[in-house]
Amino acid sequence: MLTGNMEFLQWSCHDVARWIESLGFPQYKACFMNNLITGRKLIYVDCIYLPRLGITDFKDMQVISARVRELLGITETLWSRSITDPPRDHIGLFLERKSRSGERADSLTYNQQFLGDRRQ
């Protein structure tokens, strides 16, 4: 069931930078702005990706990654998944598809994604 607000998917890189600042990390605003991280690209922001943005303080990386997962409504971390685990949750799968650009991704809604997976 989709419980989170998906408004962040429409965030510009300026909105993401303001959000990072609101988390208490104003020093990283430029990292997100310079790398054009929009709301859709937040799905890719984790402890593996943050050093590429210029964020290398481990504790800051942990906090930012946790807050991104919280914003996205994702509780699992990719590194903790085994290939023997059951299929991923619908929210995570929807966000991965929505993070892409183009008309198809723009028009995709959670109901389309969820109902499409249930029919297969």
N, C-alpha and C positions, 0 to 999 in steps of 0.2 A: 504494500500500500504506500502510495506517495504521501509523505507527511510534511516534507520540507517545502519551503517557498522557493520556486525556481526563478525568482526575479534576478538573481545574480547572473543568470545566463545572458542577460542583456547588458551587463556592466561593460563599460569601456575600460581601457587601461587606466584612465584617470580615476574611475570609480574604484577599481581594484587597488590602486595606490592609496586612495583615501581609506579604504578598508584596512589595508596593512598598517597605515598610520594609526587607525583607531584601535588596533590590537596592541599598540605600544611600540611599534617599530618604524618610527619616522625615518630612520637612517636607511631603510630599504625601499622607500618610495621610488627612488631613481632606478633601482634594480628592476622593479616591475614595469616602470614606464619605459625604460630604454629597451627592454625585451618585449614590449608590446603585449603584456599578459592581460588578456581580457577575461571576462567572467567565464567564457567557454573554455579558455585554456587553463583555468584553475584545476580542472580534472587531472592535469598532468603534473601539478606542483606537489612534489613530495621531497623527502630527504635525499633522494637520488638526483633530482632535478635542480634543487635550490643552489648547489654550488655552481652550476652553469650560469645561474643568474647573478652570481657574485656574493651569495650568502653562505658563509663558511662556519659561523659560530654554531656549534652542535646543539646547544640548548635552544637557541633561537630557531634553528631548523626544526627541532622537535615540536616546539610550540606552534610554529606556522603550519607545519604539516598537519598537526592535530586539529587546528582551527579550520583548515581547508576541508579536511574530512568531515568535520562537524557541520560546516556550511553546506557541503554537498549531501549530507545525510548518509555518509558511508562510514560504517563501523569497522570494516575489515581492512587490513593492510595487505598489499599485494605479496609482500615477502612471506607472510604467514600462511599463504594458501598452498595447499598440496594439490597435485593433479588428481588425486583421488577424492577431493572434496566435491560435494554436489555443485550444480551450476550456480553461478553468481547471482546475487540479488538483482531484481529488476531495476532498482534505482541506479545502481552502478552501471549496468548495461545501457540504460537510457542515456545517462550522462556522457558515456563514451561516444555514443552515436551523435548526441546533440553537440558535442564539442567540435565536431568538424564544421567546415564552412560550406556554403552553397545553399541553393534553394531547397534541396531535399532535407538537409539538416534544419534549415530555418523553419520549415513547415512541420517538422516532426513534433508530435505531442506525446506526452507520457501515455495517454490512453491508446494511441495508435501503436506505440511500441509494445505496451503490455498486452494488448489484445492480439497483436500480431504474433507474439511469442506463445500465447496460450493456444492459438489455432494450429500451430505447427506440431 
